[in-house]
Amino acid sequence: MMYSTIQKWGNSQAVRIPKYILEMTGLNENDQVELKVQEGIMVLIPVKKHKTLKERISNYTGDYKCAEWDTGKPQGEEVL
């Protein structure tokens, strides 16, 4: 368990969050969070950031090769 103090920061108030707490949540400096109050308890919710296609496939190590996909013979009046 860890305690912190609410302190003045400009016209607002702030709480310092220890680095190891951020690491446990997967949050980093400058990450956005949503602030909510649920039954009198303040909750910080990480805002999921949009990942680019390059970021999404950066860890892919498979050997997939793009190829045509055979869907079979036409069944109706498909345009070919």
C-alpha positions, 0 to 999 in steps of 0.5 A: 500500500502506498500513500500520496498527498494532494498538492497545489499545481498552478490553479489545479491540484495534483498527486504524484504517482510513483514510477513502479505504480505506473509500471504496474499499470502499463502507463507512462509519462504523458499517457492520457487517462480518463478521470471518473468518480464511481460511488465517491471513489476517483478512478483513472482509466487509461485511454487506449491510443490508436496504433498504426498498421506499422505498430500493429504488425511490428512484432509479426514474424510469420512467413505469410505470402499474399496470394489470390483467394479462390472462392469457387465457381460463381453460383448466381449472377456475379460480375466477373 
